Amino acid sequence: MAIPRGDAIALARALIQIDSRNPTLVPDSPGEGDCARALASVLNDWGFAVEVMEGAPGRPNVVARLGPKDTPALMLNGHLDVVGVEGMTHDPFAAEVRDDRIYGRGSADMKGGLAAICAAALAGVKSGAKRQILVAAVVDEEYESLGMRALLASGVRADAAIITEPTRLAICPAHRGFAWLDVSLRGRAAHGSRYDIGVDAITHAGLLLAELDKVEQTRDSGPLHPLLGRGSLHASKIHGGVGMSTYPEQCDLAIERRMLPGESIEKALREITDACEQVKARRADFDARVTLRTAQLPSDVSPDAPIVRRLRGALERENMPVRIEGLSAWTDAALLNEAGIPAICFGPGDIGLAHAAEEFVPLVEIDLATRALTRVVREWCEGN
């Protein structure tokens, strides 16, 4: 794949045209391999020192470096995988340009941002650089972050990181974490006429949801974060019942809890179990089992942290507006921060368009992101 040196727009379009749907989310998809190999080839042509390493079986990460080895590194990070394309209102992989936007799955989330970091690294690293830039393109961010976990497990480290998730060019130092919890409610199957022996598991799920709604109504007066506001909880899925004239013996409920920095996975689990105890105190036949399916920690970097100040200063010197906001979605920044690498998000596109029926990234935002990040890279490599 031949891309003109440093052309972020051309690289973004080329990456969007490659189907890199996450194979765990979309089992018949090709995965990230073709996209990773194409990106590695471009970066090799552009003069990066490129390494392709396994992020998961058959799913390669790309790690590319510019600048002197064994010096402090600034990581610029993005992910290669995209979600499914069902229901999209335009060709998901055409990368069509119209109305000064690139349309396609992954255009906002986040191949536009991935292209911007590659172009910025190339433009910003000059001969005589005192520090290095590390571009990391990882797999599986959309599901379990296997790529970032593998990258960190391999020993890759940096002094700070910028992830170009779609933030509309706002600096986002914080985002919520999440816990996915399953509640299995057991009733007693019986003929619909036998109220004397039947126990309705679906009604019991409703009682639990009503109890959890009481908790949800208290959050505005509970813990608040200056950039993120409050935490939240919602019912994601419910399934139960076998027929109109049968008391349902089983009802399965899936719940998502979005957690603020400072809130723990244990707290999220305890909210559900406490609500179950409240219902149990009123209904002796209430029977629920709560299990944690998966969880990801929140991310929180101080707005005064060096990496935030560095990016803010670059925006000011480029005469670009400075906005510091919380990001609604979870990102790999949490894993980097947990590993001791201060990581923030800043990139082109709108997170509101991620995974949507219509997805696009404005051309001007790719250009502006590239310009701001080029200054960050240049100043980092100069040792400033």
Secondary structure, DSSP 8 states (H G I E B T S, - for coil): ----TT-HHHHHHHHHTS--B-TTTSTTS--SHHHHHHHHHHHHHTT-EEEEEEEETTEEEEEEEES-TTS-EEEEEEE--B---TT-SS-TTS-EEETTEEESTTIIIIIHHHHHHHHHHHHH--TT-SSEEEEEEES-TTTT-HHHHHHHHTT---SEEEE---BTT-EEEEE-EEEEEEEEEE-B--BTT-TTT-B-HHHHHHHHHHHHHHHHTTGGGS--BTTTB--EEEEEEEEE-S-TTB--SEEEEEEEEEE-TT--HHHHHHHHHHHHHHHHHH-TT--EEEEEEEEE--EE--TTSHHHHHHHHHHHHTT----EEEESS--THHHHHHTT--EEE--SSBGGGTTSSS-EEEHHHHHHHHHHHHHHHHHHHTT-
